[in-house]
Each structure stands twice: as structure tokens, then as C-alpha cells.
């Protein structure tokens, strides 16, 4: 399953993605002061997402027209990506306004940009696993093996490297180390089938696709978090865009809430819509067993699970994705989301103090 060549932005930003994320140590600086909000509806909203089950609310919102309906006269332009670091490069480069993205790249974007992005909502919890060849049953058996993650610094890459360190496993080459190979998810599946990879720490549906190809679950990331909840996918936006077009962002959030309500209230149809969308983007649909398993491994929530982000920031340091812990003061801006939730008669979500400027 590969993204079609009609989306060249992925290729152009991939070269600079590592550079964009490499120097996240500026997190200690205070976020840039905000200009006064104009409240003018935007002429266009450029939105990013992945063709993954973990981005089902985005796929459903697009397919069912929930975003377009709420945005009204604002033109919606969309761009799919394979992994978060590429999306961050495009967002910070000014070619995107908002994006569904993993939690670790969201933190890195905030740190690197000195507060030029804000996290405004959640989307998906769970749905990531370390799946390996069936003969591997203990962490020590990963020594001398090659394990894939989608991209250096992405959410699963950080989780895997943190887990390796917790299990006293060294990253590198040789019989006593674990080689971490960053690969596009479709390539990971191909190489696992051919025996060239021992497995991967992957998001859905890719962990389920490897299971379908014979892999076994060694670690379900849900087991590493309280109550099994951690933010796999969140929604971020450029701070300037949020300040200049709060009504447009509120419309985007209303569309997302409609998509999440649809996914939770109509699970069978949600699977069909998501699978059809993935097929359109990648020329390949998921087998029914893979689709069912993938959906069972995650949940959808507009709550960003803010209380988990201080730990996620520490994990990025542990994994070597950042040099020092990101100061998260001002990272979240949930004013628009809580206004949308209040208008819909739903409870507000907690920013865990991360909406306060440092």
C-alpha cells in the first residue's frame, strides 16, 4: 500500500524532515506572543492526515463531508502523509494549516517552532503494537534482529526506543544489539513477508497487517499506559492560523466531533468508509480480518488526554529524539474545542495545565 505519485509533497519534505526535528532544544524558550485574533473566516484550510486506521476520524470526516459542511465557504485542501516528521516539516514550512498527527511529532513541532503550533484536540487512543516473528517471545531475543518503525522521531519510533532502553537493549548493529530501521509502513510489510525484518513497532492497520502475515504481538502499547489510554493521533494547528481564524478552527472541530460520533455510533459503516478511503489513497484495501482487528485495538476521542504529555515529553529524551525535555507551557489551546463541546451539550476536556503560558 503506497501513496500515489499525485501527492509529491511527501517526497519533497522528506529530505528536510530530519533537520526540522533534530534541534528541539529550544523548547525552554517561551512561546511567541500572540497577535490579536481577527475572527475572519479563512478562505482556505490546508489539512494533513495519514491513510491509517489511527486517522479514521479524519478519513470519515472527509468521506462523509462533515468537515466541508461545517467549513462552509472555506475551501478545504487535504494532503496525506506517511509519518509525522514529514508532516511537521510541511506545517512549519507554511504549506499546511492544520494536521492530524502523532503525539511525539506534535511535541517536537511545538518545541522546534518556539510555540508556532498548538494542539487543539485529540482524535485516537491506542492502536500501536510491537509485532514480531512468532519465534520471538522475549525482549532478549530481539538482539541481532532488525525491527522497523515508520520514521525517526515519530510516535512509534519514540515508544519503541524508550521500551528498548527500559529492557536494557542497545540500539545498533551486531549480535548483541537491536537494529531500528525506519521504513514506510508498506515496505515494512513487504520485508517482513520476505523474512528480511523480524517485526515492527507500528500503528494500525500495519500491526494488524503483520499479524495477518504471521507476526505475533510481543508488546501492546496499551499495556504500558494507565487505563490503557495514550494519544496516538491528535490535531494541531499553526498558532497564527488559530488566532486569525478561530471560527474556521471551531468549524473543523465540529466536523471532527461529527466524525467521531459517527465512528462510535456506526462501527460497521465506519469500518467500510475508512477502508474505502484507504483504498482510494493507496490502491489497496484491508482484508476484513485485518480491518476488524485494527478497529478493536483503538478508540476514538476528541479528548487529547493532556495529562499524558509530560510523560511523552520525557520519553522523547529517553528515546534520543530530543536533547532535553520540552517545556509544554502553552502547548494546548482547548478554548475552541471546549466551546464546541459546550454548544453540543458535551463535557469539557481538561488541558492538565498545559494551556497556561510559562
MARLOTOR-360523 format. One record per atom (N, C-alpha, C, O): x, y, z. Coordinates in steps of 0.1 Angstrom, whole numbers, plus 5000, padded with zeros to 4 digits. Example, Ala and Ser with C-alpha at 12.3 -4.5 7.8 and 13.67 -1.06 7.14 Angstrom:
513249435078;512349555078;513249675078;514249675085;512849785071;513749895071;512950005079;513450115080;
This chain:
500849885000;500050005000;500950135000;501450165010;501050194989;501850314988;500950434984;500050414976;501350554988;500650674984;500950694969;502050674965;499950744962;500150764948;501050874945;501350964954;501650874933;502550984929;501951114928;502651214925;500651124929;499951254927;500151344939;499651454940;500851294950;501051374962;502551394964;503151334973;503151484956;504651494956;505151564969;506351554971;504251624977;504751704988;505551614998;506551655004;505051484999;505751395008;507251385005;508051385013;507451364992;508851344987;509651464989;510851454993;509151584987;509951704988;510251745002;511351795005;509351705012;509651745025;510451635033;510951665043;510451515027;511051405035;512551435037;513151405047;513251505027;514651525028;514951625039;516051605045;514051715043;514351805053;513751775066;513951845076;512951665067;512251625079;513151605091;512851655102;514251535089;515151515100;515751645105;515951655117;516151735096;516651855100;515751945108;516052015117;514451935104;513452015111;513251965125;513052045134;513451835128;513151785141;514451765149;514351735161;515551785143;516751745151;517151845162;517751795172;516751965161;517152065172;515852115179;515452225177;515352025188;514152065195;514552125209;513652135217;515752165211;516152205224;515752345227;515952395238;515052415218;514652555220;513352555228;512752655230;512852435233;511652425240;511552515252;510452555257;512752545258;512752615271;512352765268;511952835278;512452815256;512052945253;510552965254;509852865252;510153085258;508653105260;508053115246;508653165237;506853065244;506153075232;506053215227;505953305235;506053235214;505953375208;504653435212;503653365213;504653565215;503353635218;502353635207;502753635195;501153625210;500053615200;499553745196;499353835204;499353765182;498753885178;497253875181;496653765183;496553985180;495153985183;494353915172;494753915160;493453835176;492653755167;491653835159;491053925165;491653815146;490753895138;489353825137;488353895134;489353695138;488053625138;487553615123;486353575122;488353645114;487853635100;487853495095;488953425096;486753445089;486853305083;487853295072;488053385065;488553185072;489653165063;489153135049;488153075047;489853185039;489553145025;489853005022;489152935014;490852945029;491252805027;491852745040;492452815048;491552615042;492152545052;492952425046;492352345039;494252415048;495052315043;495352215054;496052245064;494752095052;494751995063;495451865059;495351815048;496251815069;497051695067;496551575075;495851595085;496751455070;496351335077;497151215071;497851235062;496951095077;497650975072;496550885067;495450885072;496850795058;495950695053;496050565062;496250455058;495750585075;495850485085;494550475093;493750565094;494350355099;493150345108;493250435120;492250485124;494450465124;494650565135;494150705132;494050785141;493950725119;493450855115;491950845109;491550925101;491250745114;489950725109;488950845111;488250865102;489050915122;488151035122;488451135111;487451195106;489751155107;490051235096;489451185083;488851255075;489651055081;489150985068;487650995068;487051015057;486950965079;485550975079;485051115077;484051135070;485651205084;485251345082;485351395068;484551475064;486351345061;486451385047;485451315038;484751375030;485351185040;484451105031;483051145033;482251155023;482551165045;481151195048;480851345047;479751385048;481851425044;481651565042;481451645054;480951755054;481751585066;481551665079;482351785079;481851895084;483651775075;484451895076;483952005066;483852125069;483751965054;483252055043;481952125047;481752245045;481052045053;479752105057;479952215068;479352325067;480852185077;481052285088;481852405083;481652515088;482752385074;483652495069;482952585060;483352705059;481852545054;481052635046;481852685034;482352605025;482052815033;482652875021;484252865022;484852885012;484752815033;486252795034;486652675025;486152565028;487552695016;487952585008;488852485016;489752525023;488552355015;489352255022;490252185013;489852125003;491552195015;492552135007;493252025016;493752065027;493451905012;493951805020;495251745014;495451745002;496051685023;497351625020;497651505029;497751525041;497751385023;498151275031;499651255033;500451295024;500051205044;501451175047;501651035052;500650965056;502850985052;503250855058;503550855073;503250765080;504150965077;504650975091;504751125095;504751215087;504751145109;504651275114;505751375111;505451485108;507051325112;508151425109;507951495095;508251615094;507551425085;507351485072;506251595073;506351695067;505151555080;504051645081;504551775089;504151885085;505351755099;505851875107;506651965098;506552085099;507451905089;508251985080;507452075071;507652185069;506352015066;505452095058;504652195066;504452305061;504252165078;503552255086;504352375090;503952495089;505652355094;506552455098;507052535086;507452645087;506952465074;507352535062;506352625056;506552695047;505152625062;504052715058;503152655047;502252735042;503252535044;502452475033;501252405038;500452345031;501052395052;499852345058;499452435069;500152515074;498152425072;497552505083;497252415095;497452465107;496852295093;496552205105;496752065100;496852035088;496851975110;497151835107;496851745118;497051765130;496251625114;496151515123;497551445123;498151425113;498051415135;499451375137;499751305150;498851305159;500851235150;501151155163;501551255174;501951365171;501551205186;501751285198;503251335198;503551445202;504251245195;505651285196;505951395186;506651495190;505651375173;505951485164;505251615167;505751725164;504051605173;503351725178;504151805188;504251925187;504751735198;505551795208;506851855201;507151965204;507451785192;508651825185;508351955177;509152045176;507151955171;506852075163;506652195172;507152305168;506052185184;505952295193;507352345198;507552465199;508152245201;509552275206;510352345195;510952455198;510352295183;511252345172;510752485168;511552565165;509452505168;508952635163;508752745173;508352845170;509252715186;509052815196;507652855198;507352975199;506752765197;505352785200;504452825188;503452885190;504952805176;504252845164;503152745160;502452765151;502952635168;501852545166;501152525180;501852545190;499952485179;499152455192;498452315189;497952285178;498352245200;497552125200;496152165204;495952225215;495152135196;493752185198;492752075201;491652105204;493151945198;492151835201;492851705200;493951695195;492251605205;492651465203;491951405191;491351475183;492151275189;491551205178;491451055181;490350995180;492550995184;492650845186;493550815197;494550875199;493050715205;493850655216;494150505213;493250435208;495350465216;495750325214;496050295199;496250385191;496150165196;496350125182;497850125178;498150155167;498750085187;500150065183;500749945191;500449925202;501449865184;502049735189;503449705184;503749745173;504149635192;505449575187;505049425182;504749345191;505049405169;504749275164;505949215158;506649285150;506149085160;507449025157;507248885151;506148825152;508248825146;508248685141;507848595152;508248615164;507048495150;506548415161;507548345169;507248305181;508748325165;509848265173;510348355184;511048305193;510048485183;510548575193;509548595204;508348635202;509848555216;508948555227;509448645239;508648665249;510648685239;511248765250;511948885244;512448885232;512148995251;512949105247;514349075242;514849125232;515048985250;516448955247;516548885233;517648895227;515448825228;515548755215;515548855204;515648815192;515448985207;515549085196;516949125193;517249185183;517849075201;519249105199;519749045185;519448925182;520349125177;520849085164;519749085154;519949045142;518549145157;517449145148;517249295143;517749385149;516449305132;516149435126;514649455129;513849365125;514249565135;512949595138;512649735132;513449825133;511449745126;511149875118;510249965127;509449915135;510350095124;509450195129;509150285117;510050285108;508050355117;507750435104;508750545101;509050565089;509250615111;510250725108;510950765120;510350765131;512150805119;512850855131;512150975138;511851075131;511950965151;511251065158;509751065157;509051145164;509150965150;507750955150;507250895163;508050845171;505950885165;505450845178;505850695181;506250665192;505750605171;506050465174;507550455176;508050365183;508350525168;509850525170;510250565184;511150495190;509650665189;509950705203;509550605213;510350565222;508350545211;507850445220;508750325220;509150265231;509150275208;510050155208;511450185214;511850095221;512050295211;513350325216;513350335231;514250295238;512250395237;512150405251;512050265257;512650235267;511250185251;511050045256;512349965255;512649885264;513049985244;514349915244;515249955255;515949865261;515350085258;516150125269;515650075282;516450035291;514350065284;513850015297;514149865298;514149815310;514349795287;514749655288;516249625286;516649515283;517049735288;518449725287;518949665274;519949585273;518349705263;518649665249;519349785242;518749895241;520449765237;521249865230;520849875215;520749765209;520749995210;520350015196;521650015188;522650085191;521749945177;522849935168;522949815160;521849755157;524049775155;524249655146;525149555154;525949595162;524949435151;525749335157;524849235165;523649265167;525449125169;524649025176;524049055189;523148995194;524649155196;524149195209;523349325209;522949375220;522949375198;522249495197;520949485188;520849385181;520049575189;518849575181;518949685170;519149805174;518849655158;518849745147;517449805145;516449735143;517349935146;516050005144;516050065130;516850155127;515250015121;515250055107;513950145105;512850095107;514150265100;512950355097;512550325083;513250345073;511250285081;510750245068;509350295066;508550305076;508950325054;507550345051;506750215055;507250105053;505550225060;504850115065;504650005054;504849885058;504250035042;504149935032;505449855030;505449735027;506549925030;507849855029;508149755040;508649655038;507749795052;507949715064;507149585062;507749475065;505949585057;505149465055;505849375044;505949255046;506349435033;506949355023;508249285028;508449175026;509049365036;510249305041;510049195052;510849105053;508949215060;508649115070;508248985062;508648875066;507448995052;506948885045;508148805039;508148685038;509148885034;510348815028;511348775038;512448715034;511148795051;512048745061;513248835064;514148805071;513248955058;514349055060;514149135072;515149205076;513049135078;512749215091;512149115101;511449015097;512549135114;511949055124;510649105130;509949035137;510249225126;509049285130;509049435130;509949495124;508049505137;508049645138;507149695149;506249625153;507449815154;506549885163;505749975155;506250075150;504449945153;503750005142;502350045146;501749995156;501750155139;500350195142;499450105134;499850035124;498150105137;497150045129;496950115116;496950235116;496650035105;496449895105;497649815103;497549685100;498849875103;500049795099;500449695109;500949585105;500249715122;500449605132;499549485129;500049375129;498349515126;497349405122;497749345109;497549225107;498249415099;498649355087;499849265089;499949155082;500749295097;501849205100;501349075107;501848965105;500449095117;499848985123;499148895113;499248765114;498448955104;497848875093;498848795085;498548695079;500148855084;501148785077;502048695085;503048635081;501548665097;502248565106;502948615118;503448535126;502948755120;503648805132;502748785145;501548755144;503448795156;502748785169;503048905177;504048975175;502148945186;502249065194;503249035206;503048945214;504349115206;505249105218;504949205228;504949185240;504549325224;504149435233;502949515227;503049555215;501849525234;500749615231;501049735239;501049735251;501149855232;501549975239;500550015249;500850085259;499249965248;498250005258;498649945272;498250005282;499449845272;499849785285;500849865292;501049845304;501349965286;502350055292;501850185297;502550265303;500550205296;499850335300;498750305310;498050205309;498550395319;497450385329;496150375321;495850455312;495250285325;493950265319;494050235304;493050235297;495250205299;495450165285;495250275275;495050255264;495250405280;495050515271;496250605269;496950635278;496550625256;497650715253;497250785239;496650715231;497650905237;497250975224;498050925212;499250965211;497450855204;498150805192;498050915181;499050945174;496950975180;496751085170;496051205176;495051185184;496551325173;495951445178;495851545167;496251515155;495251655169;495051765159;495851885163;495651945174;496751935155;497552055157;497252155146;496752125135;497552285149;497252395140;498352495142;498952515153;498652565131;499552685132;498952785141;497852825140;499752835151;499252935161;498653055154;497653105158;499353105144;498853225137;497553205131;496653285131;497353085125;496153055118;494953045128;493853095126;495252985140;494252975150;493853115155;492653135158;494753205157;494453335162;493753415151;492853495155;494053405139;493453485128;492053425124;491253505119;491853295126;490653235121;490053135131;489853015128;489653185143;489153095153;487853035149;487552925152;487053105141;485753045136;485952925127;485252825127;487052935118;487352825109;487852705117;487452595114;488652725128;489052615136;487952555143;487852435145;487052635148;485852585155;485052495146;484452395149;484952535133;484252455123;484952325121;484252215119;486252325120;487052205118;486752105130;486651985128;486752165142;486452075154;485052025154;484851905158;484152095150;482752045149;482651935139;482051835141;483451945128;483451835118;484151715124;483651605121;485151735131;485851615137;484951545147;484851425148;484251625156;483351565166;482251485159;481851375163;481751535147;480751455140;481351325135;480651225135;482551335130;483251205125;483451105137;483250985135;483851155149;484051065160;482651005164;482650885168;481651095165;480351045169;479850935159;479250835162;480150955146;479750865136;480550725138;479950625137;481850735140;482650625142;482250535154;482250415153;481850605165;481450525177;480050485176;479650375182;479150555169;477750515168;477450425157;476450355157;478350415146;478050335135;479350255131;479950275121;479850165140;481150105138;481250025125;482350025119;480249955121;480349875109;480549965097;481349945088;479650075096;479850165085;481150245085;481750275075;481550275098;482850345099;483950265094;484850325087;483950135096;485050045090;484950055075;486050065069;483750045069;483650045055;484150185049;484950185039;483750295055;484150425050;485650435051;486350485042;486250395062;487650415064;488450325054;489450365048;488050205052;488650115043;488650165029;489550155021;487450215025;487250265012;488250385009;488750404999;488350465020;489250585019;490650545017;491450605009;491050445025;492450395024;492750335010;493850355004;491750265005;491950204991;492050314981;492950304972;491350424982;491450534972;492750594973;493350634962;493350604985;494650674986;495850584983;496850634979;495650454985;496850364984;496750254974;497650174972;495550244967;495250144957;495150004963;495249904956;494949994977;494849864983;493949874995;494149955004;492949784996;492049785007;492549675017;493349595014;492049695029;492449595040;491449475040;490249485037;492049355043;491249235044;490249255056;490649315066;489149195055;488149205066;488749175080;488449245090;489549065081;490049035094;491049135099;491049165111;491849195090;492749305094;491949425098;492349485109;490949455091;490149575094;489449565108;489549655116;488849445110;488249425123;489249425135;488949485145;490349365133;491349365144;491849505147;492049545158;492149575136;492649715138;491749805145;492149875155;490449795142;489449885149;489349835164;488949925172;489549715166;489349665180;490549705189;490349705201;491549755183;492749785191;492849935195;493749975202;491850015190;491950155193;490550215197;489550145195;490550335201;489350405204;489450555199;490550605197;488350615197;488350755191;487850845202;486750825208;488550955204;488151055214;488751195210;489851205206;487951295211;488451435208;489251485220;489851595219;489151415231;490051455243;491451425240;491751305237;492351515240;493751495237;494551415248;495751385246;493851385259;494551315270;495751395275;496851345275;495551525278;496651615280;497551575292;498751605291;497051505302;497851465313;499051365309;499951355317;498951305297;500051215293;501151285287;502251225285;501051415283;502051475275;503351505283;504451495276;503351535296;504651555302;505451425302;506651425300;504851305303;505551175302;506051155288;507151115285;505251195278;505651185264;506851265261;507651225253;506851385267;508051475265;509251415271;510351425265;509151345282;510351275288;510751165280;511951135278;509751095274;510050975265;510851015253;511750935249;510651135248;511351175236;512851195239;513751165231;513151235252;514551245256;515151115258;516251085253;514351025265;514850885267;515150815254;516150745253;514350845244;514550775231;515550845222;515950795212;516050955227;517051025219;516551115208;517251165199;515251135208;514551215197;514851365200;514851445190;514951405212;515251545216;516351545226;516551445233;517151655227;518251655236;517851685250;518451635260;516751755252;516251785266;514751795265;514151815255;514151785277;512751775278;512051905274;512552015277;510951895266;510252005261;509452075272;508652005279;509552205273;508652275283;507352295276;507252355265;506252245281;504952235274;504052345278;502852345274;504452445285;503552555289;503052625276;503852665267;501752635275;501152695263;500952605251;500452645241;501352475253;501252375241;499852355237;499552345225;498952345247;497552315243;496752445243;496952535251;495752455234;494752565234;493452495231;493152465220;492652475242;491452405241;490252495242;489152445244;490452625240;489252715241;488252685231;487052675233;488652665218;487752645207;487052505209;485852495207;487852405213;487252275215;486252275226;485152225224;486552335237;485552335248;484352415245;483252385250;484452515237;483252595233;482352505224;481152515225;483052435215;482252345206;481552235214;480452205212;482252175224;481652075232;480552125241;479552065242;480752245246;479652305254;478452335246;477252305250;478652375233;477452405225;476752275221;475552275218;477452165221;476852035218;476351965230;475851845229;476452025242;475951965254;476951855259;476451765266;478151855255;479151755260;480051815270;480351935270;480651735279;481551785289;482851845283;483351795273;483351935290;484651995286;485851895288;485651805297;486951915282;488151835284;489151915291;489152045290;490051855298;491051915307;492351935300;492851835293;492952055301;494252075295;495352045304;496552055300;495051995316;496151955326;497152065328;498252035331;496652195327;497552305330;498452335318;499252435319;498452265307;499352285296;498852395287;499552425277;497752465290;497352575283;497852705289;497552815283;498552695300;499052815306;500452855301;501252765299;500552985298;501853025294;502953025305;502553055316;504152985301;505152975311;505853115314;506753115323;
